[in-house]
Amino acid sequence: MKFTRRDVLAASAGLFSMATCSSAFASTEAKRKFTVDLRWGSIGVKANQNEAIELAAKHGFESVAASPQELEKLSDAQSEALVGTLKEKGLVWGSSGLPVDFRKDDATFKRDLGALPAQAAALRRAGVDRMGTWIRPCHDDLTYVANFKQHADRLRQCAKILKDHGLRLGLEYVGTATLRNSKRFPFIHTMRETAELHSAIGVDNMGFVLDSWHWYTAGETADDIRSLNANQIVGCDLNDAPKDVPVDQQIDNRRELPAATGVIDVKSFLQALIDVGYDGPVRAEPFNQALNQMDNDDACEATSKAIRKAIALVEG
């Protein structure tokens, strides 16, 4: 399949109708369905899958991320026992990261793709049904159209394998202007462009990984989120931004925990998720040096409290 720049840009008119659904939701009556999720690697916690489950239960999380590499190593009996432990502790699975590096050379991509079916099967055996990855918003060598074609081709192959195993694949766009402009050719960095990529991939298990940071840096609104339905949202990251930094000067790996500064309107972000009935994981991904220097228990405790502080803005 070949794409021109005109094809890519024109697709948005038919793919996305923003801000058309907000009146359809009764915000004051809706209840949250999403879970407070522990994705431990994103907060600097070093742990294996079993340790992560223990930490999640100890610190009041409701779901925990799944490691495809660890789950693949388990026998059927070991996987069943792990799921039993998860349920005993009142937890459910959040999501998994896509274990395929589709951003590098063909050899790396093909090697990782070859391992994906077994990993996907292990995830589904354990009951995991969500997987996500992120889109780098720039490239030194590939133009927008060439990069778009490579992403569509490679992610289509991933999506087909995941669909065969009952998994949905979410794509996270990166809105940070300083990162986008760090390479020669800017690339996908908005919800609309990600929808265009979904369409080009053409497999019906595609969705979004939303991130309040990228939603903020992309200049998007709560109505943009409300233009989606719950099934289109596979995962969600919740972060805040440093104070006194213009939005176009924010640095991607210098974030704050949810509701720490009030720079990002996490209340509107979360209310929109509630309005559309999103029922997946909400986790923190602050890339915060102070948090990363804490021990495991302190980092998990601080993160759980921050997410619940943010949720209290919409739950009262």
Legacy VTK file of the C-alpha trace (Angstrom):
# vtk DataFile Version 3.0
C-alpha trace
ASCII
DATASET POLYDATA
POINTS 316 float
0.000 0.000 0.000
1.406 3.400 -1.011
0.725 6.697 0.718
1.270 10.263 -0.378
1.363 13.283 1.895
-2.004 14.299 0.438
-3.485 10.882 1.281
-2.296 11.127 4.853
-3.596 14.634 5.444
-6.886 14.164 3.640
-7.784 11.118 5.693
-8.504 13.169 8.796
-11.696 14.631 7.361
-13.352 11.236 7.212
-11.740 9.686 10.277
-12.294 12.142 13.065
-15.161 14.422 13.930
-13.977 16.227 17.017
-16.106 17.706 19.767
-19.405 16.364 18.496
-20.396 14.055 21.304
-20.036 16.031 24.532
-23.776 16.692 24.937
-24.487 12.963 24.805
-22.911 12.267 28.173
-24.365 12.846 31.629
-21.089 13.762 33.338
-22.551 14.273 36.778
-24.014 10.774 36.854
-21.242 8.721 35.286
-18.999 6.611 37.526
-15.427 5.694 36.775
-14.732 2.266 35.348
-10.976 2.644 34.885
-8.475 1.161 37.337
-5.633 2.709 39.347
-2.771 0.856 37.681
0.798 0.035 38.655
3.198 0.008 35.713
6.224 -0.246 37.906
8.977 0.371 35.358
7.527 3.798 34.575
8.139 4.991 38.131
11.642 3.596 38.533
10.626 0.492 40.495
12.775 -2.585 39.921
10.705 -5.723 40.404
9.622 -8.925 38.712
6.007 -9.770 37.919
5.300 -11.450 41.244
6.920 -8.633 43.204
4.930 -6.076 41.221
1.683 -7.840 42.117
2.654 -7.737 45.803
3.532 -4.027 45.580
0.284 -3.239 43.777
-1.803 -4.953 46.450
0.163 -3.378 49.296
-0.195 0.181 48.034
-3.834 0.246 46.981
-3.566 -0.198 43.214
-6.407 -1.937 41.409
-4.519 -3.362 38.431
-0.955 -4.165 37.460
0.936 -4.213 34.159
1.829 -7.545 32.575
5.307 -8.530 31.394
5.119 -10.612 28.201
8.710 -11.770 28.632
8.011 -13.151 32.111
4.621 -14.642 31.326
6.060 -16.458 28.303
8.445 -18.383 30.580
5.659 -19.812 32.729
4.153 -23.247 32.333
0.388 -23.556 32.145
0.281 -24.459 35.827
2.522 -21.542 36.814
0.446 -19.114 34.766
-2.732 -20.376 36.395
-1.176 -19.962 39.840
-0.069 -16.411 39.037
-3.567 -15.472 37.908
-4.915 -17.016 41.082
-2.606 -14.820 43.156
-3.722 -11.768 41.182
-7.382 -12.502 41.916
-6.765 -13.324 45.581
-5.280 -9.871 46.029
-8.271 -8.202 44.371
-6.316 -7.108 41.305
-6.840 -7.354 37.564
-4.402 -6.991 34.693
-3.724 -3.558 33.256
-1.923 -3.851 29.950
1.355 -4.959 28.410
3.927 -3.092 26.382
4.513 -4.164 22.786
7.753 -6.224 22.878
8.636 -5.384 19.272
11.101 -2.644 18.325
9.548 -1.424 15.083
11.593 1.796 15.020
14.986 0.342 14.085
16.351 -1.708 11.175
14.521 -4.548 9.426
16.591 -7.250 11.117
15.673 -6.027 14.604
12.013 -5.729 13.679
11.847 -9.212 12.126
13.618 -10.778 15.105
11.173 -9.241 17.579
8.163 -9.948 15.374
9.123 -13.620 15.246
8.879 -13.816 19.029
5.546 -11.997 19.249
3.131 -14.918 18.642
4.430 -16.901 21.624
4.403 -13.824 23.850
0.891 -12.896 22.749
-0.286 -16.449 23.461
1.226 -16.289 26.960
-0.520 -12.998 27.658
-3.916 -14.323 26.582
-3.390 -17.527 28.569
-3.063 -15.294 31.631
-6.080 -13.181 30.643
-4.320 -10.058 29.382
-6.100 -8.401 26.455
-4.440 -4.955 26.086
-1.073 -3.952 24.694
0.383 -0.545 23.923
3.333 1.230 22.372
4.404 4.781 21.506
5.158 6.618 18.285
8.399 8.599 18.103
7.386 12.064 16.789
10.423 12.670 14.595
13.120 11.049 12.458
16.503 12.099 11.135
16.257 10.221 7.833
12.652 9.348 6.986
10.254 12.017 5.739
6.715 12.092 7.153
5.296 9.974 4.327
8.138 7.437 4.326
7.938 7.132 8.100
4.156 6.800 7.954
4.439 3.977 5.427
7.007 2.125 7.534
4.877 2.471 10.671
1.742 1.307 8.868
3.496 -1.708 7.348
5.242 -2.842 10.498
2.431 -2.160 12.958
-0.034 -3.900 10.642
2.026 -7.077 10.993
2.044 -6.703 14.779
-1.672 -5.934 14.936
-2.611 -9.017 12.903
-0.679 -11.308 15.251
-2.213 -9.676 18.306
-5.716 -9.898 16.845
-5.216 -13.631 16.304
-4.630 -13.900 20.061
-7.450 -11.611 21.153
-5.329 -8.589 22.080
-5.966 -4.925 21.271
-3.071 -2.641 20.333
-2.996 0.970 21.486
-0.758 3.647 19.954
0.468 6.598 22.005
1.249 9.782 20.118
3.938 12.062 21.580
2.949 15.737 21.585
6.094 17.291 23.066
7.307 20.043 20.705
10.906 20.036 21.922
11.183 16.319 21.139
9.378 16.602 17.813
11.766 19.347 16.686
14.896 17.516 17.825
15.215 15.646 14.511
15.100 16.726 10.885
11.626 15.407 10.043
8.662 15.864 12.462
6.166 13.003 12.594
2.826 12.011 14.150
2.124 13.978 17.340
-1.670 14.400 17.615
-4.800 12.333 18.108
-5.970 13.066 14.560
-2.750 11.847 12.969
-2.819 8.702 15.095
-6.342 8.010 13.844
-5.018 8.320 10.290
-2.372 5.720 11.104
-5.043 3.408 12.534
-6.935 3.693 9.258
-3.854 2.964 7.171
-3.016 -0.087 9.292
-6.518 -1.350 8.614
-6.821 -3.923 11.427
-9.807 -3.489 13.716
-8.054 -4.135 17.044
-6.282 -0.758 16.957
-6.826 1.978 19.533
-5.182 4.809 21.467
-2.950 5.030 24.478
-3.862 8.457 25.812
-1.479 10.458 27.989
-2.473 13.660 29.755
1.032 15.027 29.055
0.769 14.533 25.297
-2.876 15.629 25.282
-1.704 18.871 26.937
1.363 19.416 24.737
-0.669 18.664 21.589
-3.162 21.414 22.538
-6.116 19.036 22.687
-9.320 19.253 24.720
-11.682 17.091 26.730
-14.046 17.075 23.757
-11.319 15.468 21.665
-11.370 12.569 24.125
-15.173 12.534 24.092
-15.082 12.077 20.322
-13.817 8.548 21.018
-15.693 5.569 22.365
-14.421 3.439 25.230
-13.279 0.616 22.970
-10.931 2.974 21.113
-8.932 3.688 24.285
-6.607 0.827 25.175
-4.498 2.455 27.890
-3.993 5.754 29.679
-1.068 7.581 31.308
-1.696 10.361 33.811
0.941 13.020 34.457
1.386 16.664 35.371
3.891 19.220 34.094
6.440 21.528 35.786
5.297 25.057 36.572
6.515 28.188 34.806
7.524 26.383 31.593
5.714 27.351 28.360
3.967 24.389 26.789
6.197 24.452 23.693
9.308 24.381 25.904
8.324 21.458 28.114
10.868 18.610 28.136
9.428 15.141 27.676
11.382 13.393 30.443
10.833 16.117 33.057
7.305 15.558 34.251
5.454 15.512 37.559
3.120 13.039 39.230
-0.616 13.513 38.560
-2.170 16.631 40.127
1.194 17.732 41.548
1.257 21.220 40.003
-2.100 21.816 38.333
-0.465 22.815 35.055
-2.300 20.030 33.210
-6.077 19.984 33.618
-6.229 16.394 34.822
-9.759 16.923 36.117
-11.128 17.563 32.621
-8.986 14.751 31.213
-10.299 12.209 33.719
-13.885 13.441 33.465
-13.773 12.842 29.718
-12.540 9.281 30.326
-15.445 8.745 32.721
-17.901 10.251 30.252
-16.964 7.821 27.474
-16.925 4.845 29.869
-13.228 3.999 29.596
-12.597 0.839 31.633
-8.860 0.220 31.308
-5.767 1.088 33.337
-4.766 4.610 34.390
-1.121 4.750 35.435
1.577 7.357 36.056
4.558 7.838 33.756
6.278 10.943 35.128
9.933 10.224 34.225
10.661 12.024 37.477
14.176 11.899 38.922
13.118 12.367 42.546
10.571 9.541 42.239
13.090 7.262 40.525
15.509 7.682 43.434
12.970 6.415 45.997
12.901 2.808 47.124
10.181 0.574 45.716
7.655 1.020 48.530
8.022 4.798 48.701
7.730 5.186 44.924
4.610 3.002 44.786
3.032 4.803 47.739
3.690 8.258 46.260
2.324 7.188 42.888
-0.822 5.575 44.279
-1.573 8.666 46.369
-1.007 10.982 43.391
-3.359 9.069 41.088
-6.044 8.917 43.776
-5.603 12.635 44.443
-6.292 13.259 40.768
-9.308 10.958 40.753
-10.722 12.772 43.798
-11.051 15.853 41.591
-13.799 14.115 39.641
-15.234 11.830 42.317
-15.484 14.483 45.053
LINES 1 317
316 0 1 2 3 4 5 6 7 8 9 10 11 12 13 14 15 16 17 18 19 20 21 22 23 24 25 26 27 28 29 30 31 32 33 34 35 36 37 38 39 40 41 42 43 44 45 46 47 48 49 50 51 52 53 54 55 56 57 58 59 60 61 62 63 64 65 66 67 68 69 70 71 72 73 74 75 76 77 78 79 80 81 82 83 84 85 86 87 88 89 90 91 92 93 94 95 96 97 98 99 100 101 102 103 104 105 106 107 108 109 110 111 112 113 114 115 116 117 118 119 120 121 122 123 124 125 126 127 128 129 130 131 132 133 134 135 136 137 138 139 140 141 142 143 144 145 146 147 148 149 150 151 152 153 154 155 156 157 158 159 160 161 162 163 164 165 166 167 168 169 170 171 172 173 174 175 176 177 178 179 180 181 182 183 184 185 186 187 188 189 190 191 192 193 194 195 196 197 198 199 200 201 202 203 204 205 206 207 208 209 210 211 212 213 214 215 216 217 218 219 220 221 222 223 224 225 226 227 228 229 230 231 232 233 234 235 236 237 238 239 240 241 242 243 244 245 246 247 248 249 250 251 252 253 254 255 256 257 258 259 260 261 262 263 264 265 266 267 268 269 270 271 272 273 274 275 276 277 278 279 280 281 282 283 284 285 286 287 288 289 290 291 292 293 294 295 296 297 298 299 300 301 302 303 304 305 306 307 308 309 310 311 312 313 314 315
